[in-house]
Amino acid sequence: MVVEELIRQCKKNNPKAQEQIYNLFAKKLFGVCLKYSNNYADAEDNLQDGFLIIFRKIEQYSGRGSFEGWCKRIVINNALQKYKGIHYMEVLNESIEEVEIEIESESLPIEYLLKIIEELPHQYRIVFSLYVLDGYSHQEISEMLHITTGTTKSNLHRARLLLKEKIENKINNPQESSAQ
């Protein structure tokens, strides 16, 4: 069945169609959950909760835009709901400069880059993921997290500084950082 037909069947609460939708999108949505969860177990919980919401709200999907994008938004919002009330650092300096990281593309494995992003403090990782990996604007992030745009910019700046420091350390001391 094509996705549109599966969606129609899901709107009729067809369990086989729900299972097929789950199988089609679970892997990608789990990757999203990992970016916005504190650990693997939380990501698994967020994925399951996200699919429950998707199937409960599937009637609201109008067919405009991609279904995958609609699901992704639900999963992100669900994960972020669990972290409401977490203290996000306030901005110290409104004039934040862009942090540039210059590396040769072959010099660092993608696994290492994903690992250091995962190791960022929670508030930095969420803002970094929303802005850099998922393309949300500072205004959208501030609305999603109920923080100021200055705070989103500050958290992004600090995340980039931490990543730059870890990358430079890995490049300058490859034996040391690989032992960690």
Long-range contacts (C-beta under 8 A, 24 or more apart in sequence): 3-67, 4-63, 7-58, 7-61, 7-63, 7-67, 10-55, 10-58, 11-58, 11-59, 13-55, 18-55, 21-54, 21-55, 22-51, 25-68, 25-71, 26-51, 28-68, 28-72, 29-71, 29-72, 29-75, 32-72, 32-75, 32-76, 32-79, 32-134, 33-75, 33-79, 34-118, 35-117, 35-125, 35-129, 35-133, 35-134, 36-76, 36-79, 36-80, 36-83, 36-126, 36-129, 37-79, 38-122, 42-82, 46-75, 46-78, 46-79, 46-82, 47-75, 49-78, 50-74, 50-75, 50-78, 50-79, 53-78, 72-134, 76-130, 76-134, 76-144, 77-144, 80-126, 80-144, 80-145, 83-122, 83-126, 84-146, 86-122, 86-123, 87-123, 88-123, 88-127, 88-145, 88-147, 88-151, 88-155, 89-123, 89-151, 89-154, 89-155, 89-158, 90-148, 90-150, 90-151, 90-154, 91-148, 91-150, 91-151, 91-153, 91-154, 92-154, 93-154, 94-150, 94-153, 96-153, 96-154, 96-157, 97-157, 99-157, 99-160, 99-161, 99-164, 101-160, 101-163, 101-164, 101-167, 103-167, 103-171, 107-171, 108-167, 108-170, 108-171, 112-170, 113-167, 116-163, 116-166, 116-167, 117-163, 119-166, 120-159, 120-162, 120-163, 121-162, 123-155, 124-155, 124-156, 124-158, 124-159, 124-162, 125-159, 127-152, 127-155, 127-156, 127-159, 128-155, 128-156, 128-159, 128-160, 128-163, 131-156, 132-156
